[in-house]
Amino acid sequence: MKIRSRLRSYPGRRTRRYGQPVLRLICLDVDGTLVGRAGVPTADTWEAAERARARGQHLTLCTARLAAGPTRTWAERLDPDGWHIFHTGAARWRPSTGEVRVDAMDPGDVERCADVAATHGWVIETYTWDDYVVADDGPLAVGHAALLDLPFRVRPRTDLDGEVVRVQYVVPIADTAAVLAAAPEGLDASAATSPAMPGAAFVSITRPGVSKAAGIAAVASELEVAMDEVMMVGDGHNDLPAIGAVGWGVAMGNAEPEVIEAARLVVADVDAGGAAEAIDRSAHLP
């Protein structure tokens, strides 16, 4: 396996304390980072995660996905005692205690997002922290349910039980810029893709201030970890703020060029063991 890596030098690095790894928290994006074309994490990644936990490190799933189906199972397996970030930072969950923290959207903002979708004919999904609905039965909606490994059902928004934390447009990748431009004023918008569903873009809309970076800061505070003791591993544009906010921003080899440029370390592609490499490298960084 050919490994591509790049290491930048930065001043002011922390030293090891009491023999523990410098990086106490490892955050992992899902699509394009934890999972590649196969749609599931590799055995090598799980083995690397076990080694990290044995070293006393926490691992945090940091994704735009909801806390349901296999994604929720992966979070619990990565670190049952840690916190995990869903909906690009709009929800956090701790498996061992069942605690959930959300940044809910205003109902009026959810309506504005629905109006945009209706105007342009875009697929729109509406999410609580662990459930979602979609009123479209086209191939993008059906394909996304398959990607999430969740049953596909056309459902009205009134089926949701709980606060809405995010809405998402699922569109052809060529429409990404148009969707971002049409996002309702005053809300935050971010785009992502998945190698398991090539050709599609997922544009998330959340309340202002929600981001993976903010979610990581909240988790780090809960775990009493300084942000310079955190690693974030990602590949897409919605990972950029988090990669810039932590001590060690890591780009997958398949990452967008802007992500690679912003990262301190570049590891292998998602389908060549990049996630496992990043987790293992976290124990030996200077």
Backbone as a ProteinNet text record, in pm:
[ID]
protein_1_A
[PRIMARY]
MKIRSRLRSYPGRRTRRYGQPVLRLICLDVDGTLVGRAGVPTADTWEAAERARARGQHLTLCTARLAAGPTRTWAERLDPDGWHIFHTGAARWRPSTGEVRVDAMDPGDVERCADVAATHGWVIETYTWDDYVVADDGPLAVGHAALLDLPFRVRPRTDLDGEVVRVQYVVPIADTAAVLAAAPEGLDASAATSPAMPGAAFVSITRPGVSKAAGIAAVASELEVAMDEVMMVGDGHNDLPAIGAVGWGVAMGNAEPEVIEAARLVVADVDAGGAAEAIDRSAHLP
[TERTIARY]
84.6	0	88.3	68	144.7	80.4	159.6	109.7	163.2	71.7	111	98.6	202.9	192.7	274.7	231.3	302.9	291.6	401	401.9	457.9	380.7	426.9	481.4	574.9	632.4	567.9	526.2	463.3	532.4	547	607.2	506.7	559.9	473.7	404	462.4	398.6	403	302.1	299.5	390.2	442.3	519.4	429	474.6	396.5	389.9	274.8	256.1	232	316.6	299.2	291.6	366.1	370.6	249.6	151.9	32	53.9	-21.1	-9	-41.8	22.4	-5.6	-150.7	-198.3	-332	-431.6	-515.9	-605.9	-742.3	-772.5	-902.4	-881.8	-936	-927.5	-1068.8	-1093.1	-1224.8	-1219.4	-1320.1	-1320.4	-1449.6	-1436	-1547.8	-1588.4	-1706.8	-1752.5	-1729.8	-1809.9	-1804.3	-1676	-1598.2	-1470.3	-1355.6	-1385.1	-1281.9	-1290.4	-1397.1	-1417	-1463.3	-1545.2	-1595.2	-1567.4	-1535.6	-1510.4	-1616.1	-1574.1	-1670.5	-1748.9	-1689.9	-1759.6	-1872.6	-1868.3	-1975.9	-1967.2	-1857.9	-1840.4	-1693.9	-1665.4	-1525.6	-1454	-1324.4	-1245.2	-1204.6	-1166.2	-1117.2	-993.8	-906.7	-786.9	-822.8	-930.5	-971.7	-1019.7	-1099.1	-1145.7	-1029	-931.8	-816.1	-736.1	-721.6	-651	-726.8	-859.8	-940.9	-923.3	-917.4	-896.4	-761.3	-658.7	-526.7	-529.8	-603.2	-611.3	-680.4	-791.2	-860	-770.9	-693.2	-601.8	-494.3	-461.3	-363.2	-426	-556.6	-623	-677	-680.1	-733.6	-884.3	-953.5	-1095	-1107.8	-1212.3	-1242.1	-1383.4	-1400.1	-1529.7	-1566.9	-1683.2	-1739.1	-1785.7	-1751.6	-1784.7	-1840.1	-1972.4	-2034.9	-2157	-2198	-2325.5	-2441.2	-2412.9	-2518.5	-2598.4	-2711.4	-2791.7	-2747.1	-2789.6	-2753	-2852.4	-2844.7	-2936.4	-2866.4	-2918.8	-2865.8	-2720.9	-2645.6	-2506.2	-2418.9	-2451.9	-2370.8	-2370.1	-2485.4	-2493.8	-2415.3	-2424.1	-2350.2	-2200.4	-2154	-2011.7	-1964.3	-2044.6	-2006.3	-1986.7	-2083.2	-2074.6	-1954	-1923.3	-1808.6	-1677.3	-1672.1	-1549.2	-1512.4	-1611.2	-1583.8	-1715.1	-1753.8	-1880.9	-1882.2	-1765.4	-1758.1	-1734.2	-1719.9	-1694.1	-1820.5	-1803.1	-1912.1	-1896.6	-2010.9	-2008.2	-2093.2	-2047	-2103.7	-2177.9	-2303.5	-2386.3	-2440.3	-2494	-2559.5	-2467.4	-2340.2	-2241.6	-2224.7	-2253.4	-2236.4	-2365.3	-2479.9	-2607.7	-2656.6	-2593.5	-2631.8	-2508.2	-2507.2	-2398.9	-2461	-2398.7	-2453.2	-2341.7	-2369.4	-2274.3	-2338	-2292	-2357.7	-2368.1	-2262.2	-2260	-2364.4	-2402.6	-2500	-2632.5	-2634.8	-2755.4	-2780.5	-2686.9	-2705.1	-2706.6	-2795.6	-2805.6	-2808.8	-2730.4	-2731.7	-2762	-2856.9	-2892	-2896.5	-2872.7	-2892.7	-3005.2	-3128.1	-3245.8	-3266.9	-3329.8	-3364.6	-3498.5	-3516.2	-3644.5	-3743.1	-3867.6	-3964.4	-3985.7	-3978.9	-3993.2	-3880.8	-3759.1	-3645.7	-3659.8	-3716.7	-3741.7	-3839.6	-3941.3	-4038.3	-3971.8	-3883.7	-3814.1	-3730.5	-3666.4	-3588.5	-3679.2	-3795.8	-3890.4	-3939.3	-3960.1	-4002.5	-3897	-3769.3	-3660.5	-3661.9	-3678.1	-3680.5	-3796.1	-3912.7	-4029.5	-4010.1	-3949.4	-3927	-3836.5	-3732.9	-3632	-3651.1	-3743.7	-3763.8	-3655.6	-3590.4	-3482.6	-3537.2	-3471.8	-3505.2	-3462.7	-3553.8	-3520.8	-3553.1	-3459.1	-3476	-3476.1	-3560.4	-3572.2	-3537.7	-3451.6	-3392.4	-3416.7	-3448.3	-3422.3	-3286.1	-3244.7	-3108.8	-3093.6	-3205.2	-3193	-3298.9	-3365.4	-3467.4	-3472.9	-3531.8	-3548.9	-3667.6	-3719.3	-3827.8	-3792.2	-3850.2	-3837	-3967.6	-4015.8	-4145	-4126.8	-4010.6	-3977.6	-3938.5	-3984	-3948.3	-3859.5	-3789.2	-3699	-3570.3	-3484.7	-3363.4	-3265.8	-3257.2	-3165.4	-3211.1	-3340.1	-3392.2	-3377.9	-3411.3	-3401.6	-3255.1	-3167.7	-3026.3	-2963.7	-3007.6	-2949.3	-2990.6	-3114.5	-3156.9	-3073.1	-3043.1	-2960	-2818.8	-2764.1	-2630.8	-2628	-2732.5	-2741.4	-2777.2	-2815.2	-2860.8	-2983	-3076.7	-3201	-3318.6	-3429.5	-3546.3	-3594.5	-3629.8	-3681.6	-3832.9	-3881.3	-4025.3	-4051.7	-4152.4	-4199	-4282.4	-4243	-4308.6	-4323.9	-4432.6	-4448.2	-4367.7	-4341.4	-4264.7	-4335.8	-4466.8	-4542.2	-4513.2	-4449	-4411.9	-4296.1	-4222.2	-4105.1	-4146.1	-4076.7	-4098.9	-3972.4	-3975.2	-3857.9	-3824.5	-3724.6	-3685.5	-3606.2	-3632.4	-3555.4	-3419.9	-3313.6	-3179.3	-3112.6	-3164.4	-3098.7	-3195.2	-3182.8	-3244.9	-3134.1	-3161.7	-3059.4	-3119.8	-3055.4	-3090.2	-2999.7	-3059.5	-2983.7	-3001.4	-2892.3	-2900.4	-2788	-2800.1	-2685.2	-2567.4	-2447.4	-2330.8	-2310.2	-2355.7	-2341.6	-2424.5	-2524.5	-2611.3	-2564.3	-2449.5	-2405	-2397.3	-2331.9	-2315.2	-2449.2	-2541.8	-2673.5	-2749.6	-2737.8	-2806.1	-2745.9	-2614.5	-2550.1	-2591.2	-2601.7	-2640.2	-2785.1	-2869.6	-3013	-3050.7	-2954.2	-2983.9	-3046.3	-3149	-3214	-3115.6	-3134.1	-3045.3	-3049.1	-2931.3	-2922.6	-2897.9	-2894.5	-2867	-2730.9	-2673.4	-2544.7	-2565.3	-2488.6	-2498.4	-2360.3	-2355.4	-2229.9	-2259.3	-2164.3	-2184.3	-2088.4	-2134.6	-2052	-2086.9	-1996.6	-2020.2	-1984.3	-2012.6	-1977.7	-1930.5	-1817.5	-1773.9	-1871.1	-1958.3	-2056.8	-2177.2	-2187.3	-2297	-2241.9	-2155.3	-2091.9	-2195.1	-2166.8	-2257.9	-2361.2	-2371.9	-2468.9	-2397.5	-2464.7	-2415.7	-2519.9	-2472.1	-2557.9	-2531.7	-2628.9	-2611.8	-2692.9	-2623.4	-2686.6	-2714.5	-2830.1	-2867.8	-2893.7	-2828.1	-2842.5	-2858.3	-2886.8	-2894.1	-2755.1	-2745.9	-2615.1	-2523.4	-2396	-2296.1	-2272.2	-2354	-2336.4	-2228	-2133.6	-2028.2	-1960.5	-1884.4	-1806.2	-1703.8	-1648.1	-1550.7	-1613.7	-1734	-1802.7	-1838.2	-1878.9	-1910.7	-1788.9	-1675.1	-1552	-1511.3	-1526.2	-1492.5	-1578.7	-1707.4	-1797.2	-1756.9	-1723.6	-1680.8	-1549.6	-1454.5	-1325.7	-1345.3	-1436.5	-1465.4	-1523.5	-1616.7	-1676	-1569.5	-1472.9	-1369.8	-1247.2	-1251	-1140.2	-1011.6	-1025.4	-913.7	-893.1	-769.4	-738.1	-746.8	-786.4	-802.8	-672.6	-558.1	-432	-394.1	-474.3	-455.6	-555.6	-616	-719.8	-672.1	-706.4	-685.8	-821.8	-834.7	-953.9	-912	-976.5	-945	-1065.5	-1044.6	-1156	-1112.5	-1212.3	-1183	-1260.7	-1368.1	-1454.8	-1452.8	-1520.7	-1522.8	-1584.7	-1683	-1744.6	-1653.8	-1538.6	-1440.1	-1337.9	-1333	-1228.5	-1225.4	-1339.6	-1331.7	-1275.5	-1313.5	-1263.9	-1115	-1071.6	-930.1	-845.1	-899	-825.9	-832.7	-928.3	-950	-872.7	-826.7	-762.8	-610.7	-542.7	-397.4	-343.3	-412.8	-367.6	-483	-484.6	-579.3	-520.3	-593.4	-542.9	-635.3	-576.8	-652.2	-631	-740.3	-729.1	-664.7	-604.1	-542.9	-641.5	-768.8	-875.5	-947	-892.7	-959.6	-960	-1050.6	-1053	-919.9	-874.8	-745.2	-734.3	-843	-839.2	-817.5	-870.1	-852.8	-708.6	-652.8	-512.7	-421.3	-450.3	-367.3	-374.2	-489	-508.2	-453.5	-430.4	-395.5	-247.8	-219.3	-81.1	-25.2	-113.9	-71.6	-167.2	-113	-193.3	-163.3	-268.2	-252.4	-305.1	-315.5	-356.5	-503.5	-543	-683.9	-770.4	-900.6	-993.8	-993.2	-978	-979.3	-841.5	-743.6	-607.7	-561.1	-656	-620.1	-588.9	-633.6	-599.4	-648.6	-770	-823.3	-741.4	-708.5	-626.5	-488.1	-433	-301.5	-306.5	-409.3	-420.3	-431.8	-513.6	-530.4	-397.6	-326.6	-199	-93.6	-92.1	6.5	-13.6	-138.4	-166.8	-86.4	-39	35.6	182	228.9	372.3	408.7	311.5	341.8	423.7	520.2	609.3	535.9
-119.5	0	124.7	211.6	335	441.3	499.1	600.6	737.1	831.4	968.6	1047.9	1114.8	1193.5	1321.2	1419.8	1546.5	1599.9	1642	1691.6	1832.4	1924.9	2062.2	2085.7	2178.5	2211.9	2337.5	2331.4	2445.1	2468.8	2594	2620.4	2594.9	2587.6	2582.7	2450.4	2340.3	2211	2171.6	2097.4	2047	1924.7	1901.7	1781.9	1678.9	1553.1	1449	1472	1433.8	1452	1316.5	1281.6	1157.3	1036.6	1040.7	929.5	914.9	1007.4	997.4	1062.7	1019.7	1083	1231.4	1310.2	1453.2	1477.2	1403.5	1426.1	1338.2	1400.9	1327	1301.6	1371.9	1357.9	1352	1247.3	1229.4	1236.2	1331.1	1349.9	1304	1228.6	1168	1198.9	1260.1	1272.2	1131.3	1117.9	986	966.4	1030.7	1005.2	1059.1	970.7	1009	1003.9	970.8	962.5	828.8	809.3	681.6	573.9	610.9	514.8	564	468.8	498.7	439.4	388.1	337.5	217.8	139.8	22.9	61.8	182.8	230.9	191.1	123.7	82.8	100.8	121.2	130.2	-3.1	2.7	-118	-179	-306.2	-372.8	-302.3	-252.2	-180.9	-56.6	11.4	130.8	96.2	-9.7	-50.3	-92.5	-160.9	-202.6	-81.4	18.9	140.6	214	214.7	280.1	210.9	78.9	5	39.9	53.2	90.2	229.8	320.2	457.3	460.2	389.1	386	324.8	222	159.8	257.6	355.5	457.8	567.5	563.1	666.1	780.4	765.8	869.8	852	964.4	960.6	973.8	912.6	925.7	978.6	1072.9	1137.1	1130	1074	1081.6	1225	1283.5	1423.4	1431.8	1430.4	1408.7	1496.6	1510.7	1576.1	1478.5	1349.6	1249.1	1258.5	1188.7	1178.7	1061	1061	954	839.9	765.1	653.4	549.2	426.4	320.4	289.7	244.5	206.9	323.7	446.8	561.5	572.4	554.6	558.6	442.4	326	209.5	233.2	294.3	323.9	418.7	519.4	614.5	542.2	457.9	385.8	293.1	231.4	140.8	217.9	334.4	414	449.6	495.7	537.6	547.4	442.2	447.1	549.9	586.3	681.3	824.7	845.9	980.6	1048.1	1165.3	1240.2	1231	1229.3	1222.8	1334	1385.9	1506	1467.1	1506.8	1478.9	1610.5	1604.4	1720.9	1842.5	1815.9	1922.6	2006.2	1946.2	2015.4	2052	2028.4	2068.4	1971.4	1854.6	1758.2	1684.7	1656.1	1579.1	1471.5	1354.9	1239.5	1163.6	1123.1	1042	905.5	799.3	669.2	616.3	630.9	568.9	625.7	751.1	815.5	845.5	841.9	876.6	1024.9	1107.4	1252.9	1301.1	1395.3	1456.4	1607.2	1678.5	1825	1868.2	1957.4	2001.6	2153.1	2202.7	2343.1	2344.5	2363	2348.5	2470.1	2446.1	2552.5	2614.7	2740.4	2805.9	2749.1	2717.2	2661.5	2748.6	2879.5	2968	2951.8	2924	2901.9	2770	2670.5	2543.2	2564.1	2645.7	2676.6	2749.8	2842.6	2916.1	2820.7	2723.5	2624.9	2539.6	2503.6	2425.5	2504.6	2634.1	2718.5	2722.6	2729.4	2729.9	2599.4	2487.7	2358.7	2350.5	2397.7	2393.4	2481.1	2596.5	2688.6	2627.7	2555.7	2504	2357.3	2290.8	2149.3	2060.8	2104	2027.6	1932.2	1818.6	1726	1789.3	1789.7	1842.4	1737.9	1719.4	1629.6	1713	1676	1749.1	1655.2	1701.1	1612.8	1657.7	1561.1	1574.3	1509.7	1498.1	1447.4	1301.3	1223.2	1081	1029.7	1119.7	1078.8	1181.6	1141.1	1238	1199	1297.8	1274	1336.2	1278.8	1331.7	1304.1	1401.8	1388	1365.4	1315.7	1293.5	1148.1	1084.9	945.2	928.4	1036.1	1030.3	956.7	934.6	854.5	913.1	1046	1104.4	1073.6	1085.9	1057.2	909.2	823.4	679.5	638.7	694.7	662.3	704.8	818.3	863.6	774	728.1	634.2	506.3	460.9	341.8	367.1	484.5	519.7	514.4	567.2	568	431.4	338.1	204.9	214.1	301.8	320.2	288.3	241.9	214.8	343.5	333.9	453.1	458.5	575.3	599	745.5	772	909.6	945.8	1053.2	1092.1	1242.8	1293.4	1437.6	1485.6	1613.9	1669.2	1650.4	1641.1	1622.9	1487.8	1396.2	1267.6	1279.6	1388.6	1402.9	1428.6	1363.4	1382.2	1442.9	1570.5	1638	1762.3	1834.2	1960	1934.8	2016.7	2009.2	2074.8	2000.9	2055	2090.1	2034.8	2057.7	2024	2094.4	2051.7	2030	1945.9	1913.2	1901.8	1967.3	1952.6	1844.5	1749.7	1646.9	1673	1709.8	1759.3	1701.2	1708.6	1674.7	1763.8	1708.2	1782	1912.1	1916.5	2038.4	2153.9	2124	2227.9	2280.7	2235.1	2270.6	2421.6	2491.1	2635.6	2707.3	2662.7	2726.1	2706.7	2589.5	2564.5	2650.2	2656.3	2739.5	2886.1	2932.2	3071.6	3098.1	2995.1	3012.5	2987.9	2952.1	2924.2	3047.6	3028.8	3143.2	3229.8	3359.1	3453.6	3433	3444.3	3434.2	3294.8	3194.2	3057.6	3014.4	2912.2	2861.7	2746.6	2745.9	2641.8	2581.8	2449	2380.9	2261.2	2228.4	2120.7	2006.2	1885.1	1765.8	1669	1572.1	1465.1	1331.9	1223.3	1090.5	1003.7	932.8	841	725.7	702.1	595.1	637.2	768.3	817.2	924.4	887.3	984.8	1056.6	1183.4	1262.6	1339.5	1313.8	1384.2	1477.2	1586.1	1679.2	1689.4	1710.2	1722.2	1857.6	1946.4	2082.1	2096.3	2111.5	2122.7	2268.2	2290.7	2422.5	2409.6	2493.5	2490.7	2632.9	2643.5	2774.6	2838.7	2970.5	3037.4	2988.7	2979.4	2941.2	2793.2	2712	2567	2527	2447.3	2397	2278.9	2204	2096.9	2153.5	2269.4	2330.9	2363.6	2420.9	2452.7	2325.9	2222.2	2095.7	2034.3	2039.3	1985.7	2065.1	2197.2	2279.9	2242.1	2214	2174.8	2038.9	1943.1	1811.7	1822.3	1897.1	1914.1	1973.7	2069.5	2129.3	2025.3	1942.9	1838.5	1741.2	1710	1612.8	1677.6	1810.4	1886.4	1865	1880.6	1868.1	2002.2	2049.2	2173	2150.1	2252.8	2236.2	2202.3	2240.6	2203	2058	1987.5	1845.2	1761.3	1822.6	1758	1738.3	1623.2	1596.9	1588.9	1652.9	1640.9	1586.4	1476.4	1412	1427.9	1486.9	1509.3	1518	1537.7	1542.1	1649.3	1704.3	1794.6	1937.4	2024.1	2165.7	2190.7	2109.6	2133.6	2092.6	2031	1997.9	2109.6	2205.5	2308.2	2387	2438.9	2514.8	2431.7	2304.2	2218.1	2189.8	2165.6	2139.7	2260	2379.2	2499.5	2532.3	2473.8	2510.8	2424.2	2307.7	2213.3	2218.3	2149.9	2147.6	2072.2	1962.8	1882.2	1859.1	1937.8	1917.5	1820.8	1713.3	1607.5	1593.5	1589.6	1571.3	1430.9	1369.1	1242.5	1266.3	1162.1	1177	1209.8	1174.5	1203.2	1334.2	1414.7	1539	1643	1739.2	1854.3	1929.2	1992.2	2061.4	2163.6	2235.8	2336.3	2271.9	2152.1	2081.6	2034.5	1981.3	1938.6	2056.6	2170.6	2289.1	2337.1	2322.5	2372.7	2278.1	2152	2050.4	2054.4	2011	1993.4	1859.8	1764.5	1629.2	1575.4	1508.8	1443.2	1294.4	1213.9	1068.8	1004.3	873.9	800.8	824.9	783.8	791.5	706.2	735.2	661	512.5	475.4	334.3	270.3	344.9	291	299.8	305	300	433	543.8	674.8	699.7	655.2	679.6	606.6	479.1	403.5	466.3	513.7	578.9	701.9	784.1	906.2	873.6	773.5	736.5	688.5	604.2	553.5	663.6	752.9	861	953.9	961.8	1053.2	1018.1	895.1	853.8	892.2	932	952.3	1090.7	1180.4	1313.8	1388.8	1472.4	1541.1	1650.5
0	0	0	-92.1	-101.4	-14.2	74.7	167.8	127.4	111.2	83	211.8	252	374.9	362.4	441.1	444.7	585.4	641.3	777.2	778.2	834	846.2	986.4	997.7	1127.2	1182	1307.7	1374.1	1508.4	1548	1678.3	1790.1	1913.2	2029.8	2050.5	2003.4	2022.8	2170.2	2213.1	2349.2	2361	2479.7	2506	2572.1	2576.8	2640.1	2790.3	2849.1	2992	3056.7	3153.6	3228.4	3135.4	3025.4	2932.8	2843.4	2850.7	2769	2632.7	2530.8	2399.5	2406.6	2322.2	2315.9	2276.5	2177.4	2124.1	2198.5	2278.3	2365.6	2301.7	2191.6	2126.4	1975.5	1912.3	1767.6	1712.2	1621.4	1560.2	1414.8	1374.3	1241.3	1167.7	1050.5	958.1	913	854.3	809.8	660	576.5	432.9	372.3	312.4	254.4	353.2	479.4	583.1	656.4	730.5	798.9	702.2	603.4	505.7	364.3	278	138.3	49.3	-66.6	-164	-110.9	-20.8	33.3	127.5	180.6	265.9	411.8	451.9	591.8	630.7	760.3	804.1	784.1	763.9	744	878.1	874	994.6	1049.2	961.2	1005.2	1086.1	1046	1118.2	1258.1	1270.7	1403.5	1492	1435.8	1514.7	1561.4	1474.3	1513.3	1623.9	1615.3	1718.5	1853.1	1852.2	1977	2037.7	1955.5	2006.5	2067.1	2003.7	2054.8	2191.3	2203.6	2333.2	2440.6	2404.7	2500.3	2545.6	2459.9	2497	2583.2	2602.3	2680.4	2598	2466.2	2379.6	2361.2	2341.6	2305.3	2153.8	2097.7	1955.8	1940.8	1849.2	1827.5	1680.4	1652	1517.8	1495.7	1383.1	1356.4	1214.8	1203.1	1073.3	1053.2	927.4	896.8	906	921.3	927	1057.2	1060.5	1181.2	1266.4	1392	1485.5	1474.1	1365.3	1342.3	1256.3	1260.9	1177	1208.5	1109	1133.3	1178.2	1138	1179.9	1332.3	1392.9	1539.1	1600.9	1539.5	1588.3	1579.1	1469.1	1455	1564.3	1595.2	1700.2	1832.7	1866.4	1993.5	1996.2	1883.4	1878	1884.6	1821.3	1826.6	1969.2	2046	2183.5	2259.9	2332.8	2405.6	2517.7	2567.6	2678.9	2634	2503.2	2452.4	2404.7	2345.4	2282.8	2132.1	2060.9	1915.2	1856.2	1743.2	1681.6	1554.6	1547	1430.2	1374.1	1253.6	1192.1	1185.3	1147.1	1130.1	1256.8	1371.5	1499.3	1568.8	1504.9	1565.2	1671.6	1684.8	1787.8	1837.4	1968.8	2030.1	2119.7	2119.7	2192.3	2261.6	2386.5	2463.3	2489	2423.3	2434.7	2577	2656.6	2788.7	2882.9	2863.2	2951.3	2883	2750.2	2675.9	2665.4	2711.2	2704.5	2559.9	2529.9	2397.4	2414	2335.3	2332.8	2189.4	2171.2	2036.3	2026.9	1906.5	1869.7	1766.9	1814.7	1729.2	1640.5	1525.2	1432.7	1471.8	1436.7	1454	1351.7	1392.3	1296.3	1173.6	1189.9	1074.9	975.3	1024.8	935.2	860.3	924.8	857.4	742	765	659.1	543.6	573.4	466.8	381.9	445.7	370.9	280.8	333.4	253.8	133.1	150	38.4	-72	-31.2	-130.3	-210	-140.9	-209.8	-307.1	-264.6	-352.2	-475.5	-458.2	-569.7	-676.1	-631.8	-725	-760.2	-693.7	-720	-662.4	-553.3	-491.7	-385.9	-370.2	-261.8	-129.4	-32.2	99.6	205.9	296.6	410.9	538.4	633.4	759.3	873.5	965.2	1065.3	1208.9	1295.9	1438.4	1461.6	1586.1	1608.9	1565.4	1570.6	1539.7	1443.1	1368.6	1273.2	1160.5	1046.6	938.6	853	780.1	686.1	552.1	446.6	312.3	239.6	164.8	95.4	-53.3	-94.1	-234.3	-252.1	-359.6	-383.7	-506.2	-542.9	-656.8	-623.9	-724.3	-704.9	-603.9	-593.4	-495	-353.3	-327.5	-193.9	-159.8	-255.3	-232.5	-215.4	-299.2	-291.6	-160.8	-108.4	17.9	133.7	135.5	239.1	232.8	111.1	95.6	146.7	118.6	168.1	320.2	384.2	530.3	586.7	498.7	538.1	629.2	588.9	661.8	568.9	622.7	538	471.5	344.2	276	289.8	335.6	344.1	312.9	231.4	211.9	334.4	401.9	526.4	533	590.8	609.4	730.3	735.4	846.2	979.9	979.1	1103	1168.9	1096	1154.1	1253.1	1246.1	1332.3	1476.5	1569.1	1712	1771.8	1797.1	1851.3	1772.3	1821.2	1758.5	1630.1	1530.5	1405.8	1427.4	1395	1412.4	1279.8	1169.3	1039.8	929	817.1	693	591	493.2	394.8	255.7	160.5	20.4	-39.3	-110	-180.4	-329.2	-395.3	-532.8	-617.1	-749.7	-834.1	-797.9	-802.2	-756.3	-833.6	-958.4	-1038.4	-983.6	-900.7	-845.5	-710.6	-662	-527.2	-507.5	-598.3	-582.7	-583.2	-666.8	-672.2	-541.7	-481.7	-354.7	-243.7	-237.6	-135.6	-149.3	-274.1	-297.3	-260.3	-270.1	-243.7	-98	-14.3	126.3	191.9	274.7	339.3	416.9	406.4	472.8	623.5	685	829.3	881.8	793.1	833.4	779.3	840.1	794.5	697.4	588.8	486.7	462.2	446.5	416.1	327.6	242	145.2	170.6	138	152.1	40.5	18.7	-77.7	-12.7	-82.6	-32.7	-147.5	-129.4	-235.4	-255	-155.4	-169.1	-252.2	-285.1	-369	-462	-554.1	-642.1	-728.4	-752.4	-835	-756.7	-626.2	-542.7	-445.9	-412.2	-309.5	-200.8	-77.8	38.5	102.1	94.7	146	274.2	385.4	516.5	551.4	612.7	662.8	812.8	891	1035.8	1088.6	1215.9	1277.1	1275.8	1286.1	1282.1	1394.5	1361.3	1460.6	1473.4	1408.3	1412.6	1312.6	1356.8	1268.7	1336.8	1260.7	1320.1	1418.2	1386.5	1476.8	1611.5	1609.8	1734.8	1811	1738.1	1802.2	1869.9	1801.9	1860.4	1983.8	1977.7	2094.1	2213.8	2189.8	2298.1	2356	2269.1	2316	2392.9	2340.1	2407.8	2547.1	2558.7	2688.9	2785	2736.1	2819.4	2870.6	2785.2	2819.6	2883.1	2899.1	2957.6	2878.7	2746.4	2653.5	2585	2579.4	2508.1	2358	2284.1	2139.5	2069.2	2125.5	2060	2088.1	2168.6	2193	2113.9	2011.6	1932.2	1789.1	1730.2	1588.1	1521	1404.6	1321.3	1186.4	1143.8	1016.4	924.4	806.1	715.2	570.9	484	340.3	265.5	325.7	251.2	300.7	224	258.5	395.8	435.7	566.4	682	651.3	753.8	774.5	683.8	688.2	819	869.4	995.1	1110.1	1117.4	1224.4	1208.2	1085.6	1061.1	1100.5	1080.6	1118.3	1266.1	1338.5	1478.6	1577.3	1533.4	1625.5	1611.5	1703.1	1697.8	1578.9	1541.4	1429.4	1333.2	1226.2	1118	1017.4	987.1	899.2	778.8	661.3	537.7	483.8	440.8	370	233.5	178.8	47.5	-61.7	-40.4	-137	-107.6	-16.9	24.6	-86.7	-71.9	-162.3	-151.3	-259.9	-256.5	-144.1	-115.9	-9.6	127	146.3	272.8	287.4	180.6	183	212.1	152.9	174.2	318.5	382.3	519.2	625.2	590.2	689.6	728.1	850.4	894.2	847.7	825.7	789.5	684.4	583.5	480.8	487.2	493.7	502	374.3	374.2	254.5	222	101.9	61.6	154.7	153.7	239.8	208.6	81.6	44.3	50.8	102.4	118.5	263.3	357	498.7	563.4	504.7	558.5	699.7	732.3	866.9	971.7	946.3	1040.4	1054.8	943.3	948.6	1038.5	1022.5	1102.3	1250.4	1285.5	1425.7	1483.5	1412	1461.9	1469.4	1371.8	1372.6	1493.7	1544.3	1655.5	1781.3	1790.8	1909.2	1901.7	1785.3	1766.5	1714.3	1705.7	1656.1	1759.5	1715	1809.3	1885.5
[MASK]
++++++++++++++++++++++++++++++++++++++++++++++++++++++++++++++++++++++++++++++++++++++++++++++++++++++++++++++++++++++++++++++++++++++++++++++++++++++++++++++++++++++++++++++++++++++++++++++++++++++++++++++++++++++++++++++++++++++++++++++++++++++++++++++++++++++++++++++++++++++++++++++

